[in-house]
């Protein structure tokens, strides 16, 4: 039989344990941000959601504390850019839909990033409306300060700690911008190095969804996982590109979805230039409207000088053509377009390509009056007609296991090989396991095979 004192002692210990657990449960959530201790909440600095009052200063004070910052659910209005306060800082919302920071004007970015080792996650960032693209471009022409950019990677040339690499953007919803992610492409140092971009949902963009193309520095070692880029099927506006990614090396995209967008005349959905080593695993295009005219050539993917790209698993569904602004009927269009500066040559490998509804049998709802069945008079899988391309300097194309629509010309190469020196020994272009009825080559395929010896269509 148990002693009464022992029972009382046990009960007291149990009560103490219950009190401690209860206190831990009710500790402010700011005490733990992203699994890190010593965090603060923006509410501690006076930010109050859903009250219609500008919270810019309160949120910036929280960021300037240098501690990890937690943003509870609710809408926080801002009027000027927010800037991270310390390298290694973690900024985290309660979840990526309910924790919302909304900027009320387009005169700068929503969030400026110019520090290394930072993490931003579980947030929704957006402008209050989708501002007119012409207005944004006018403001940028006067002075480019990242107007209309949701997340802007700024100039780091004056930073004594150096760089802004090795960061993480995770579980973010970005809306209503001229750009979703952008770097300061005129700065002396604004390259993006070894970043992880993961579970990003970017919508309602009228410029570029992702524009990372520094002029004076490079991008390298970046990893993009599960990226979704889309506009509304019920709105009628064009974008410049979905992705403009240039200057650097060794970047990987895993599961990239691009849907319901309409591309400017003469532009491309994806532009890659001077990237020596980019791999795209799982690229899905759906409901894409391309515009070209009798003066403008367009393509789905454009690969520029010194770019070595591998696409594994490319699916294209409902690719349509439109004419805008009375520019006339489109004349030329390609799925892949290769260009060069005359020195460095691009290299392309595509494995597992499937294309459906290229003829526009299922037209886009939001451009019903303008969308044509795919009426480009010259339709190519691959366009290598740029006269700066040089087979003798390593132009390489390898495409395997492709299912393409009927009446698609495999290659457009008018005159690009006519004036090369006889000493040129090879052109490596391979097409393996193609299905569909198509014209093999526009140009003299026999001459190519004879002259260079490595032209294969199997």
Secondary structure, DSSP 4 states (H G I P E B T S, - for coil): ---HHHHHHHHHHHHHHHHHHHHHHTS-GGGEETTEES-EEGGGGT--TTSSSB-HHHHHHHHHT-S-EEE-SEEEEESS-EE--STT-EEEES-TTTEEEEES-SSS-SEEE--SS-EEEEEEEEESS---HHHHHHHHHH--S-TTEEEEE---TT-SS----S-EEEEEEEEEEEEEEEE-TTSSS---BS-EEEEEEEEEEEEEEEEE--SSS-EES-EEEEEEEE--TT----BSEEEEEEEEEEEEEEEEEEEEEEEEET-EEEEEEEEEEEEEEEEEEEEEEEE--SS--EEEEEE-TT-EEEEEEEEEEEEEEE--TT-----EEEEEEE---SSS--EEEEEEEEEE-TT-SS--GGGTTTEESS--SEEEEEE---TT--GGGT-EEEEEEEE--TT-EEEE-TTTTTTS-TT----EEEEEEEES----EES-HHHHHHHHS-EEE-
